[in-house]
Amino acid sequence: MSAEKKPSTGSQLLIDVGPLLVFFAANYLAPVPPALKIFVATGAFMAAMVAAMIYSALRFGKISPMLWFSGVLVVVMGGVTIWLHDETFIKVKPTLYYLFVSALLGFGLLKGKPLLKMVLGSAYPGLEEEGWRKLTRNWAVFFLFLAALNEAVWRNSSTEFWIGFKLWGAIPLTFLFAAANIPMLLRHGLNRDEAIPEEPGPIE
């Protein structure tokens, strides 16, 4: 069996962000009545997520645990959305994902194991244990914030606004937050020349 390949930054972004971009494109371009766009987009999202998992398995010899979780969540919540013709389920999916990741990171901290080190170790060379603890704490809090924000947006706005928020709000916020952690990481031994800023898992 060939050695496991590590995804490049571009390939990782394709796997993590690609399905979500397909969701946005399908929602805006699908030639169906506005009320049906969310369901067409959900179906496209499910297909794109499965394709991303297959691509990861074939190209790099693995599907990460977070990609597995995100993929299963998309297929299950998306399937229920289409089956019941109720968009609530696909809107709640990001909240469930954010809460799960936040709880997982928080549990690791309580056990004295910053789990991000296991996931992103090669992306942040030279980072000290204190840096990993702070980074894990910061992401755990940030994902809690995103969960609350997603709930506030979908419960108090239209479907179109919620989709726009995911594209122009949640994604930029995630990348900005990843970049905002860099100064702290540099103070804790991060090798700037070799670092590859990443976020822990697919963007929801």
Secondary structure, DSSP 8 states (H G I E B T S, - for coil): --------HHHHHHHHHHHHHHHHHHHHH--S-HHHHHHHHHHHHHHHHHHHHHHHHHHHS---HHHHHHHHHHHHHHHHHHHHT-THHHHHHHHHHHHHHHHHHHHHHHTT--THHHHHGGGSTT--HHHHHHHHHHHHHHHHHHHHHHHHHHHSS-HHHHHHHIIIIIHHHHHHHHHHTHHHHHHTT--TTT-----SS---
